[in-house]
């Protein structure tokens, strides 16, 4: 009986990450199926045989399509987390209040001697570990961005080489590829949409509401209130 | 290339390249022999990417290949770079 309660509690307490994990798998599956169909359509046009799903999933074409989207998502969040340390948007639930810009005091951040009994150990111990832990979110997000962007460059170079050889064109070196339109077109078309989405989210959150969502102010909170606690 | 060698070479061609030679007629082997292709000398560069590959020899003579159901097959042969502009394709004696 208690096992059932604990199990229900686990699903309920982790519902957000579980649902997004499932949505990710569903979207990746759809991308793989439609991507394979497109790849095979182009291969047939070029007089080449169709490839299997397994071969497509391990191909540079699939890898570059995945990596170019991942890098931009992690860039978006890393940049937003980092910039909102110093930049504010009055009235937005996605922002600190004007006047609170900056890293804040140790007391406000509950580090070192100001740590709570339940604070993470690296927040309590001080020194390099507390410094590193204080920047761990942006560090990890930015690292995943850089790894994904590198993967996009490498996989994109192979995919571009495959296409160029199909067209009897001399392949580009990796250095030439990262300066080529294909690399920057893939990169910037993703960046612009991420910046648009996060920018409009910060502004829309001033005037618009979603009752019950922690990403929104309470419905009755004034537009000028930067957080619901104002 | 003798017509007998050309017949073997035809079997190494990708379907589109083979069809192209057959259209020149009277047969793939005859059309290929007429092209008077030289065998590749010492290979200096091999590039493989996915289902495509390029092999070049010391003279600059280049062959393009594709991975088809039967294995690697030649899609274009007797190819030479005709411009330093990377947007200009190779000029090939045989291609699909």
Interface residues (C-beta under 8 A of the other chain):
Chain A: X43 X47 X48 X49 X51 X59 X60 X61 X158 X159 X161 X162 X163 X165 X166 X167 X168 X169 X170 X171 X172 X176
Chain B: X14 X15 X16 X47 X49 X50 X51 X52 X53 X54 X64 X66 X67 X68 X69 X75 X76 X79 X81 X86 X87 X88 X89 X90 X92 X95 X96
